[in-house]
Amino acid sequence: MSESPVAAPLRLGPVELRNRVVAAPMERNYCRPDGAPTDHYVRRIAAVAEGGTALVYAEASFVRADGKARPRQLAADEDSAIPGLRRLADAAHEAGALFGMQLVHGGRLAKATISGYTPVAPSPVIATVVDGDLPLELDHDDIADLVVRFAEAARRSADAGADVISLHAAHGYLLSQFLSPRTNRRADSYGDPARFLGEVIAAVREAVPELALGIRVSAYEGLPDGLRIEDTVDILDRAGVSELDFIDVSAGCYEAGQWITPPGELPRGLHAEAAARFRVLGPPVGVAGRIVDGETANKILSRGQADFVTVGRALHADPAWTRKVLDGTRPRPCISCNYCTDRLRTGEPVGCAVWPEAAGSLPAVPTPAKRPDVLVVGAGPAGIEAALTAARNGHRTRLVERRPVLGGAFGLAARLAEYPEYHRILDWQATQLAEAKVTVELDTELSPADIAGQPEDIVVLATGTARSVPDLPGALSARVHDLLAWLADGLDRELEDDYVVWGADRDGTAVADHLAAAGAAVTLIGTEPEPAHDVGARAKILPLARLATNPRVRLVLNAVVTAIEPGLIHVRDAAGERTVLRASGPVLVSVNAADAVNPVTGVRAAAPGKTVVAVGDAAGQGGWSALAIRHAAETMHRFAGGTIA
């Protein structure tokens, strides 16, 4: 059998990659506020390198203090940053990988509240998408200083042990702001979009001639007035990019973020055709964008669309992704939910919807003589993670689920058009449960009395959040359904002509989007000013755009339902004005009106001799699967360590 394209080595100027996988310079809030990397950052770099990746980048690192765009962004602006950068480089090298630094200035995407400085940019164009400040227009002296700062940051990177430098000219940061007519409105010589980039390239090449030097670009911005592929290729050609060692192709800008971190409903490897058009410039070409499996990576490479693949979120989900792809085994799958992308805005270490250790290491587990048996009730994300963690820690484990399939509410959501990749993690987890020898019992409901009669000493409740339809006139009508209960079989029924979705949270918005895309008329009613208020900005770009432009969708926001009648819905808006809406179809309720009931109380009362805990949503530690699985894994590690009795 011939070697897969991913496995082949590749030369980029003075360095050789051991295979064709590059770890993207993905920001994850792993630094301290002073820009130095934490121990967790070092461990993550090491894990990706140990996982077989050829070139491992740190995140985009700011070259001057006024270009800092995140509170915990990696610093490369002062010599004091070198020791921290060296820790990252050493971690990559010790595992046989090359180490790369990506250099960036935030430009108009930086904010005074973060950097402490008024942002600067080619032209005073506010980045409203990030609630940005009015930037100062750079004068020639300041531009010259920035050229020097890029070169100095490159030199520091080399001193720290970097093998590769990438200039970040993608996604709307300063270098790309000079490239784009949307953000460069200058009338002087720097109105030429190639000039500043060309000067930076020349200065950095002179500063670090011994390193591989390349550039990351957005092939297109994804906006009507933004750069197109042919524009970008022409500018790069005039800027001297043909003399670089590689071109790494992404797409999009903050105003079109769906192209930067594409959601699961967009095709895998979607930027490959665009990347192929950059081959005319000469250097080896890389490409990013939903490269979530080995099949996609190998297809891109075998077609000659790119020379290497740049993988971000898939390596966040499984640091050993590269080794597993090379071995032909299944990595833990990234589901392209963009939790990681939106979590970046919080300033907290970025977790992952499928891997609990992404946000930080779990407690160490000692080796005891014997571990008690564990019963996990509920097979949603938290329950599955609790069962897997318990089994891997040496507990004989049984997982019981009342529905006939794994996944809980997450599994129900996997059937919606917005989440086509969710099934991948459930399929993977089913295999993991079997390999861990977890006994799985589906279509089995256990009451507190039933649990009392089970043989396990430890009971873990992962039963989610209690839900019920609010008590108001007409709420008991046959056409009113709890949304999650309806999802269990509602999608299998014949499509009604119209639906009311009462509750514009994440679940309600996703169901409304699904039904509208199927051709139904949908009325979406919510108390907040925007649908999916509990979802990050990047994850909801596409569904909100569809709902806003679909003529069969009626958005009733800042409003509450007060009564339901046959063919009518009574609502009251925030100002107290009452309206009656005509809608005759099913009413799907995604409003949690249940009193908060601790499920542990009833089980402990029924089974006083057992150790009973809740995890995930059942413990108030959920809302997102990333938080639920983290809580479940931590809880089971504490059990193994004897800190829960």
TORLO-694340 format. One record per residue (C-alpha): residue in three letters; z, x, y. Coordinates in steps of 0.25 Angstrom, whole numbers, plus 5000, padded with zeros to 4 digits. Each point is the difference from the previous one (the first is absolute). Example, Ala and Ser with C-alpha at 12.3 -4.5 7.8 and 13.67 -1.06 7.14 Angstrom:
# TORLO-694340
Ala503150494982 Ser499850065014 
END
This chain:
# TORLO-694340
Met500050005000 Ser499650065014 Glu501150025010 Ser500249895010 Pro499550035014 Val501549995006 Ala500450124991 Ala498950105006 Pro500550105009 Leu499550015014 Arg499950115011 Leu500349965014 Gly499750135008 Pro501050104996 Val500849924991 Glu499749934986 Leu500649874996 Arg500449994985 Asn499449865000 Arg499449905009 Val501249925004 Val500650025014 Ala501449935004 Ala499749935013 Pro500950045012 Met500849874999 Glu501149985010 Arg501349944993 Asn501250035010 Tyr500550114991 Cys500450095012 Arg501250015008 Pro499949955015 Asp499850145004 Gly498750014992 Ala500650094988 Pro499749954986 Thr501149954992 Asp500450044986 His499349874995 Tyr498750055007 Val500150134993 Arg500249934986 Arg498849915002 Ile499150115004 Ala500450074987 Ala499949884992 Val498549985004 Ala499750144998 Glu500750004986 Gly499249874997 Gly498750095001 Thr499449975013 Ala499250125005 Leu500349995015 Val501249945006 Tyr500149975015 Ala501349975008 Glu499849895009 Ala499250005014 Ser500950105008 Phe500149995015 Val499550125008 Arg500749975013 Ala501249925003 Asp499349895008 Gly499149974988 Lys501249964991 Ala499649864995 Arg501249984990 Pro501550025001 Arg500050084987 Gln498650075001 Leu499950144995 Ala500050105011 Ala499150125002 Asp500150025015 Glu501150115000 Asp500350124992 Ser501349944996 Ala499149914991 Ile499650124991 Pro501250004991 Gly499849864996 Leu498550004998 Arg500250134991 Arg501049914991 Leu498849914998 Ala499050104998 Asp500950074990 Ala500249874992 Ala498549984999 His499750154996 Glu501150014990 Ala499349884992 Gly498650075001 Ala499549915012 Leu499450045013 Phe500749965012 Gly499349935012 Met500549975014 Gln499349895008 Leu500150025016 Val500049885009 His500449955014 Gly500349865002 Gly499349985013 Arg500149865005 Leu500749964987 Ala501250085003 Lys501149935008 Ala501050045010 Thr501149934992 Ile499750104988 Ser499550135006 Gly500849995013 Tyr498750035008 Thr499049915007 Pro498850004990 Val498750075004 Ala498649964996 Pro498550035004 Ser500149875008 Pro501149915005 Val499749894989 Ile501349944994 Ala500149984985 Thr500449865000 Val500050004985 Val501350085000 Asp500549945013 Gly499750145006 Asp500350055014 Leu498950035010 Pro499650144997 Leu499750115011 Glu498650055000 Leu500050144996 Asp499550105010 His499350134997 Asp501250095000 Asp500749914990 Ile498849994991 Ala500050155000 Asp501450004996 Leu499849904989 Val498950094994 Val501050125000 Arg501149914994 Phe499149964988 Ala499750154998 Glu501550045001 Ala500449894990 Ala498950054990 Arg500650145001 Arg501449954998 Ser499449924988 Ala499450134994 Asp501350085003 Ala500849894992 Gly499050024988 Ala498949895002 Asp498750034993 Val499249895007 Ile500049945014 Ser499449865003 Leu499849955014 His500349855001 Ala498849945007 Ala500149864993 His500749875002 Gly500150005015 Tyr500950125003 Leu499750105012 Leu498850074994 Ser499349874996 Gln500449945013 Phe499050115006 Leu499049964990 Ser500049855003 Pro499349935012 Arg501149904999 Thr501150105004 Asn499250115007 Arg499449955013 Arg500050135007 Ala498950045010 Asp500250154999 Ser499650094990 Tyr501149954990 Gly499349875000 Asp499150074990 Pro500749964987 Ala499750134993 Arg500650095010 Phe501550004998 Leu499849994985 Gly499150125000 Glu501050085009 Val501149974990 Ile499250044988 Ala499650135006 Ala501550035005 Val500649974986 Arg498950084993 Glu500350125008 Ala501549984998 Val500049994985 Pro498750064995 Glu500650034986 Leu500349854997 Ala499149894996 Leu499749915012 Gly499549865000 Ile500049865007 Arg500449864997 Val499249895006 Ser499849865000 Ala498549974996 Tyr500149885009 Glu501049935008 Gly499749864995 Leu499949935013 Pro498849955008 Asp500150095011 Gly500550124991 Leu499450124994 Arg498949984989 Ile499850094989 Glu498750065006 Asp500850025013 Thr501150084993 Val499050094992 Asp499350035013 Ile501350045008 Leu500550084989 Asp498750084999 Arg500050035015 Ala501550044999 Gly499750114989 Val500649934988 Ser498950064992 Glu500750135000 Leu501349944994 Asp500450014986 Phe500149854997 Ile499949865006 Asp501049904995 Val499549865003 Ser500849875002 Ala499749885010 Gly500649915010 Cys501050015011 Tyr501349935004 Glu499249875005 Ala499350004987 Gly501150054991 Gln499549934987 Trp499050124999 Ile501150105001 Thr500849954989 Pro499149894993 Pro500849894994 Gly499849964985 Glu499049905003 Leu499050105005 Pro499150084990 Arg500650134993 Gly499350125006 Leu499449925011 His499750125010 Ala499250084989 Glu498749965005 Ala500450035015 Ala500550144995 Ala498750034994 Arg499349995013 Phe500850125005 Arg499450104990 Val498950025010 Leu501050095008 Gly500150104989 Pro501550024996 Pro500649944987 Val500449855003 Gly501249934996 Val500349855000 Ala501249915001 Gly500249854999 Arg500549924988 Ile499850114990 Val501149944990 Asp499550044987 Gly499250114992 Glu498849924998 Thr499849985015 Ala500250155003 Asn499150044989 Lys498949905004 Ile500050055014 Leu499950154996 Ser499049984989 Arg499149925010 Gly500150125010 Gln500549915011 Ala501250105002 Asp500550144995 Phe501449964999 Val500949885001 Thr501249985010 Val501049924994 Gly501249945008 Arg500749874995 Ala499750024985 Leu500750145001 His501249935007 Ala500149904989 Asp499950114989 Pro500150155004 Ala499450034986 Trp498849925002 Thr499050125000 Arg500650054987 Lys499949874993 Val498649975005 Leu499650144994 Asp500749974987 Gly499449864999 Thr501349935001 Arg500449885009 Pro500750045013 Arg501049905006 Pro499049925008 Cys500049995015 Ile499749855003 Ser499550035015 Cys501149905005 Asn500250095013 Tyr501549994999 Cys500050155002 Thr499149995012 Asp500849895008 Arg501350064996 Leu499750135008 Arg500349925012 Thr501449984997 Gly500450155001 Glu500650004986 Pro499550084988 Val498849924994 Gly500249944987 Cys499049944990 Ala499849864994 Val499850064986 Trp500950135000 Pro501550005004 Glu500150155002 Ala499050005011 Ala501049985011 Gly501050104994 Ser500650064988 Leu500849914991 Pro501450034996 Ala500250114989 Val500349944986 Pro501050074991 Thr499850014984 Pro501149914994 Ala500349984986 Lys499649864999 Arg499549905010 Pro500249844999 Asp498949914998 Val499449935012 Leu499449865001 Val499149985012 Val499749865004 Gly498749985008 Ala498850084999 Gly499550015014 Pro499850145007 Ala501650025000 Gly500249964986 Ile498950084994 Glu500550125008 Ala501449984996 Ala499649994985 Leu499150125000 Thr501150085007 Ala501149964991 Ala499150034988 Arg499650145005 Asn501550035002 Gly500349974986 His500449855000 Arg499549914989 Thr499449895009 Arg499549865000 Leu499249935011 Val500049855000 Glu499049925009 Arg499949855001 Arg498650005003 Pro498950034989 Val499550125007 Leu500650135007 Gly500150015015 Gly500849895006 Ala499649965014 Phe499250135001 Gly499249964987 Leu499749865007 Ala499550075012 Ala499150094992 Arg499149884998 Leu499749995014 Ala498750055007 Glu500850095009 Tyr500650084989 Pro499050034990 Glu500750144996 Tyr501449944997 His499649984985 Arg499850154998 Ile501550035002 Leu500449884991 Asp499050054989 Trp500650145001 Gln501449955000 Ala499849924987 Thr499550134994 Gln501250085005 Leu501049894995 Ala499450024986 Glu500050155000 Ala501549995005 Lys500349914988 Val500549895010 Thr500149864992 Val499349905009 Glu500249854998 Leu499149915008 Asp500049855002 Thr501550014998 Glu501049945010 Leu501550045000 Ser501149925006 Pro501350075004 Ala500649944987 Asp498850054992 Ile500350145006 Ala501450004996 Gly499649994985 Gln499050125001 Pro500550134993 Glu499750095012 Asp501250065008 Ile499250025013 Val499349885006 Val499050035011 Leu499549885008 Ala498650015006 Thr499849855002 Gly499450015014 Thr500449915012 Ala500449864998 Arg499049905007 Ser500049865003 Val499249905008 Pro500849975013 Asp500649865001 Leu499249925010 Pro499349864999 Gly498950004990 Ala500450144994 Leu500149934986 Ser498649955001 Ala499250034987 Arg499050085009 Val501150105005 His500250124991 Asp500750135001 Leu498950105002 Leu500450104989 Ala500249894990 Trp498649955004 Leu499450134998 Ala500450014985 Asp498949904997 Gly499449955013 Leu498950095001 Asp499549954986 Arg499949865006 Glu498749955006 Leu500050045015 Glu500449885009 Asp499349985013 Asp501250035009 Tyr501350074999 Val501250015009 Val500850134999 Trp501449995006 Gly500550145003 Ala499150115005 Asp500850114994 Arg499350114991 Asp499949904988 Gly499549885008 Thr499050085008 Ala499450064988 Val499949874993 Ala499449935012 Asp499050125001 His499649984985 Leu499849855001 Ala499250015013 Ala499150114993 Ala499849904989 Gly499549905009 Ala501249915003 Ala500449955013 Val501450065003 Thr501149975010 Leu501050115001 Ile501349975007 Gly501050115004 Thr501250025009 Glu499550145005 Pro498950035010 Glu499150074990 Pro499849974985 Ala500650104990 His501050055010 Asp500750074989 Val498850094997 Gly499750135006 Ala498850005010 Arg499050084991 Ala500349924987 Lys499649875007 Ile498750045008 Leu499049934991 Pro500749874996 Leu500449975015 Ala498650025005 Arg499549914989 Leu501049895003 Ala499750015015 Thr498549994999 Asn499949894989 Pro499749875006 Arg500749934988 Val501350065003 Arg501049945010 Leu501150095004 Val501349935005 Leu500950115005 Asn501450005007 Ala500249874993 Val500949934989 Val499749884991 Thr500949885003 Ala499449904991 Ile498949984989 Glu499349874998 Pro498849964992 Gly498850065007 Leu500950055012 Ile500950125003 His501049995012 Val500250135007 Arg500850055012 Asp499750125008 Ala500950105007 Ala500049925013 Gly500449884993 Glu498749925000 Arg499749924988 Thr498649994993 Val499549924989 Leu498950074991 Arg499149934991 Ala500050074986 Ser500049934987 Gly500050114990 Pro501150084993 Val501150065008 Leu500450134995 Val501350055006 Ser500450155002 Val501349975008 Asn501350044993 Ala500949895002 Ala501050034989 Asp501450045003 Ala500250154997 Val500650004986 Asn500550134994 Pro499549994985 Val501050104996 Thr501149905002 Gly499649904990 Val499750104989 Arg501350075002 Ala500849874999 Ala499349974987 Ala500050144995 Pro501350075005 Gly499950114990 Lys498750055004 Thr499650095012 Val499049925008 Val499250045012 Ala498849965008 Val498850085004 Gly498949985010 Asp499849875007 Ala501149944992 Ala501050105006 Gly499449985014 Gln499350134999 Gly498549964999 Gly499049935009 Trp499050114995 Ser499850054986 Ala500250155006 Leu501549965004 Ala500249924987 Ile499650114991 Arg500850105007 His501249925000 Ala499849974985 Ala499850154997 Glu501250055008 Thr500949894993 Met499650044986 His500250155003 Arg501449975005 Phe500349924987 Ala499550134992 Gly500950085009 Gly501249914997 Thr500249965015 Ile499849854997 Ala501049944990 
END
